[in-house]
């Protein structure tokens, strides 16, 4: 049924649905199938829901991301595997010997809390903040982040946390970035991910990514690290935007595990001194 409905990974999803009902992992499900164990009660109903292209994570209520199990459902963006590589960039930066012992990190537009929660979980001693504008997504993020000690606020990434200006060591963001005229191919995304988590504003989708970069420049200490996820086709534009601003050094594009240009990072340049300003005149 799932294959006929066009579900991308029908066998895996069928196993995960069975495991969800039985409370066991995929390996145990495969062993039970070999032993002719009957399908658990309610299994056919869940398969029928998935065949309607309702996201698997909405059916099970769980999204797996790095080492976390996140509560998700209607009203929040389901975290994608490619974002795990963005988190790894932050963690590698924070585990460098030159990093502060107790770094201060903020995730702008946290959604379910996947990025902020992973950093809090994997970098002991980090002070992690997260910002989310959507009321629904904020509620899901609260479930996921408050047990991890993340300081979650409801706010707009464009002007969030002004009282923390110039104090963060790392700013990370996976903002909405889909152009206005684009329409996602997958029904799970087009029909079930909230539009405010997809569309970045403007014809090219770059309003919110540009705003995230501006907020990062405001929030970071000199030498602080910024990394942002984006679409592959936006990599050149974002790198040029950061370089053109004069606020950043070390602008770098990063590939995800599929070899796509998935994220761009940069280091906050120090503010110009008076002598620098005189020399430029």
C-alpha positions as CSV (number, residue, x, y, z in Angstrom):
1,X,0.0,0.0,0.0
2,X,2.7,2.5,0.9
3,X,4.7,1.8,-2.3
4,X,1.6,2.3,-4.4
5,X,1.0,5.6,-2.7
6,X,4.4,6.9,-3.6
7,X,5.9,6.9,-0.1
8,X,9.6,7.3,-0.6
9,X,10.7,4.5,1.8
10,X,7.7,2.2,2.2
11,X,9.5,-0.8,3.8
12,X,11.3,1.3,6.4
13,X,8.2,3.3,7.2
14,X,6.1,0.1,7.6
15,X,8.7,-1.3,10.0
16,X,8.8,2.0,12.0
17,X,5.0,2.0,12.3
18,X,5.0,-1.5,13.6
19,X,7.8,-0.7,16.0
20,X,5.9,2.3,17.2
21,X,3.0,0.1,18.2
22,X,5.1,-2.6,19.7
23,X,7.6,-0.4,21.4
24,X,10.6,-2.1,19.8
25,X,13.2,-1.2,17.2
26,X,13.4,-2.1,13.5
27,X,15.7,-5.0,14.1
28,X,13.2,-6.6,16.5
29,X,10.4,-6.0,14.0
30,X,12.2,-7.8,11.3
31,X,12.8,-10.8,13.6
32,X,9.1,-10.9,14.5
33,X,8.2,-10.8,10.8
34,X,10.4,-13.8,10.2
35,X,8.6,-15.7,12.9
36,X,5.2,-15.0,11.4
37,X,4.1,-12.8,14.3
38,X,0.7,-11.1,13.4
39,X,0.6,-7.4,12.9
40,X,-0.2,-5.4,16.0
41,X,-3.6,-4.0,16.7
42,X,-4.1,-0.7,14.9
43,X,-1.3,-1.3,12.4
44,X,-3.5,-1.3,9.3
45,X,-5.0,2.1,10.3
46,X,-1.5,3.7,10.7
47,X,-0.4,2.3,7.4
48,X,-3.5,3.8,5.8
49,X,-2.7,7.2,7.3
50,X,0.9,7.0,6.0
51,X,-0.5,6.1,2.6
52,X,-2.3,9.4,2.6
53,X,1.1,11.0,2.8
54,X,0.7,12.2,6.4
55,X,4.2,12.5,7.7
56,X,5.5,9.5,9.6
57,X,6.6,11.7,12.4
58,X,3.1,13.1,12.8
59,X,1.7,9.6,13.2
60,X,4.3,8.5,15.7
61,X,4.7,11.9,17.4
62,X,8.5,11.5,17.3
63,X,11.3,12.8,15.1
64,X,14.8,11.3,15.5
65,X,17.6,13.9,15.2
66,X,21.2,13.1,16.1
67,X,21.0,11.7,19.6
68,X,17.5,13.1,20.4
69,X,13.9,12.0,20.2
70,X,11.9,15.1,19.6
71,X,8.2,15.6,20.1
72,X,6.7,16.8,16.9
73,X,3.3,17.2,15.3
74,X,1.1,19.6,13.3
75,X,2.3,23.2,13.5
76,X,6.0,22.5,13.6
77,X,8.6,21.9,10.9
78,X,10.0,18.3,11.0
79,X,13.8,18.4,11.3
80,X,15.7,17.0,8.3
81,X,18.7,14.8,8.4
82,X,20.8,17.3,6.4
83,X,20.5,19.8,9.3
84,X,22.5,17.4,11.4
85,X,25.6,18.4,9.5
86,X,24.9,22.1,10.4
87,X,24.9,21.1,14.1
88,X,28.2,19.2,13.6
89,X,29.8,22.4,12.4
90,X,28.8,24.2,15.6
91,X,29.9,21.3,17.8
92,X,33.3,21.1,16.1
93,X,33.7,24.8,16.6
94,X,32.8,24.5,20.3
95,X,35.1,21.6,20.9
96,X,38.1,23.4,19.5
97,X,40.8,24.1,22.1
98,X,40.4,27.8,21.5
99,X,36.7,27.8,22.3
100,X,35.5,29.2,25.6
101,X,34.9,26.7,28.4
102,X,31.3,27.8,28.8
103,X,30.2,29.1,25.4
104,X,27.0,31.1,24.9
105,X,25.0,29.9,21.8
106,X,21.7,30.9,20.3
107,X,19.6,29.2,17.7
108,X,17.5,31.7,15.7
109,X,14.2,30.1,14.5
110,X,14.5,26.9,16.5
111,X,11.3,25.2,15.3
112,X,11.1,21.9,17.2
113,X,14.4,22.7,19.0
114,X,16.5,20.2,17.0
115,X,19.6,22.4,16.7
116,X,19.5,24.0,20.1
117,X,18.6,20.7,21.9
118,X,21.4,18.8,20.2
119,X,24.0,21.5,21.1
120,X,22.8,21.5,24.7
121,X,22.9,17.7,24.8
122,X,26.3,17.3,23.2
123,X,28.3,20.3,24.6
124,X,28.2,20.1,28.4
125,X,28.7,23.6,29.9
126,X,27.2,25.5,27.0
127,X,24.6,28.2,27.7
128,X,22.1,27.6,25.0
129,X,19.3,30.0,24.0
130,X,16.6,29.5,21.3
131,X,14.2,31.8,19.6
132,X,10.9,30.9,17.9
133,X,8.2,33.1,16.6
134,X,5.4,30.7,15.9
135,X,3.1,30.0,18.8
136,X,2.6,26.4,17.7
137,X,6.2,25.7,17.1
138,X,7.2,27.4,20.4
139,X,4.9,25.0,22.2
140,X,6.6,22.0,20.7
141,X,10.1,23.5,21.3
142,X,9.2,24.0,25.0
143,X,8.5,20.3,25.3
144,X,11.8,19.4,23.8
145,X,14.1,22.1,25.1
146,X,13.1,22.9,28.7
147,X,14.2,19.5,30.0
148,X,17.6,20.1,28.4
149,X,18.1,23.5,30.1
150,X,17.8,25.6,26.9
151,X,16.6,29.1,27.5
152,X,13.7,29.4,25.1
153,X,12.0,32.7,24.2
154,X,9.2,33.5,21.8
155,X,10.3,36.2,19.5
156,X,11.2,37.3,16.0
157,X,14.7,36.4,14.8
158,X,14.9,39.8,13.2
159,X,15.0,41.7,16.5
160,X,15.3,39.0,19.2
161,X,17.3,39.2,22.4
162,X,18.5,42.9,22.2
163,X,19.6,42.7,25.8
164,X,22.2,40.1,24.7
165,X,23.8,42.1,21.9
166,X,27.5,41.4,21.5
167,X,27.5,38.5,24.0
168,X,27.1,35.2,22.0
169,X,30.0,33.0,21.0
170,X,27.9,31.2,18.3
171,X,24.8,32.0,16.4
172,X,23.2,29.2,14.3
173,X,20.1,29.4,12.2
174,X,18.0,27.3,9.8
175,X,15.6,30.0,8.8
176,X,12.8,29.6,6.2
177,X,14.3,30.1,2.8
178,X,12.0,28.8,0.1
179,X,11.2,31.4,-2.7
180,X,7.6,32.7,-2.9
181,X,6.8,31.0,-6.2
182,X,8.4,27.6,-5.3
183,X,6.2,24.7,-4.3
184,X,7.6,21.7,-2.5
185,X,7.4,18.4,-4.4
186,X,6.7,16.2,-1.4
187,X,3.1,16.1,-0.1
188,X,4.4,15.7,3.4
189,X,6.1,19.1,3.1
190,X,3.6,21.0,1.0
191,X,0.6,19.9,2.9
192,X,1.9,19.4,6.5
193,X,4.9,21.6,7.2
194,X,3.7,25.1,8.3
195,X,4.2,27.7,5.5
196,X,5.8,30.1,7.9
197,X,8.6,27.6,8.4
198,X,9.2,27.2,4.7
199,X,9.0,30.5,2.9
200,X,11.7,33.0,3.5
201,X,10.0,36.1,2.3
202,X,10.3,37.9,-1.0
203,X,10.5,36.5,-4.5
204,X,13.9,34.9,-3.8
205,X,13.1,33.7,-0.3
206,X,16.1,35.6,1.1
207,X,14.4,38.1,3.5
208,X,14.6,35.9,6.6
209,X,18.1,34.5,5.8
210,X,19.4,38.1,5.4
211,X,17.6,39.1,8.7
212,X,19.2,36.1,10.5
213,X,22.7,37.2,9.3
214,X,22.0,40.8,10.4
215,X,20.9,39.5,13.9
216,X,23.9,37.3,14.1
217,X,26.2,40.3,13.5
218,X,24.4,42.2,16.2
219,X,24.4,39.3,18.8
220,X,28.0,37.9,18.3
221,X,31.1,38.9,20.2
222,X,34.0,39.9,17.9
223,X,35.4,36.6,16.6
224,X,32.1,34.8,17.2
225,X,30.9,32.1,14.8
226,X,27.8,32.2,12.6
227,X,26.5,29.3,10.6
228,X,23.3,29.2,8.6
229,X,21.5,26.5,6.6
230,X,20.2,27.4,3.1
231,X,19.2,25.8,-0.2
232,X,22.0,24.7,-2.5
233,X,21.2,27.3,-5.1
234,X,21.4,30.1,-2.5
235,X,25.0,29.4,-1.4
236,X,26.7,31.9,-3.7
237,X,24.2,34.7,-2.9
238,X,24.6,34.2,0.8
239,X,28.4,34.1,0.7
240,X,28.5,37.3,-1.4
241,X,26.0,39.0,1.0
242,X,28.2,38.3,4.0
243,X,31.4,39.3,2.3
244,X,29.9,42.5,0.9
245,X,28.7,43.6,4.3
246,X,32.2,44.0,5.7
247,X,31.1,42.5,9.0
248,X,32.5,39.0,8.5
249,X,35.7,37.2,7.8
250,X,36.4,33.6,6.8
251,X,33.2,33.2,4.8
252,X,32.9,29.4,4.0
253,X,30.4,27.3,2.2
254,X,29.9,23.8,3.6
255,X,28.6,20.6,1.9
256,X,26.1,18.2,3.5
257,X,26.5,14.4,3.4
258,X,25.0,14.4,-0.1
259,X,27.6,16.8,-1.4
260,X,25.2,19.7,-1.6
261,X,26.1,23.3,-0.6
262,X,24.0,23.2,2.5
263,X,25.4,25.9,4.9
264,X,27.6,28.9,5.1
265,X,29.6,30.0,8.0
266,X,31.5,33.2,8.9
267,X,33.4,34.8,11.8
268,X,32.3,38.2,13.2
269,X,34.9,40.8,12.3
270,X,36.0,43.1,15.1
271,X,34.6,46.6,15.1
272,X,36.9,49.1,13.3
273,X,39.0,51.2,15.6
274,X,39.3,55.0,15.3
275,X,42.7,54.6,13.5
276,X,41.1,52.2,11.0
277,X,38.4,54.8,10.3
278,X,40.9,57.6,9.8
279,X,43.0,55.4,7.4
280,X,39.9,54.7,5.3
281,X,39.1,58.4,4.9
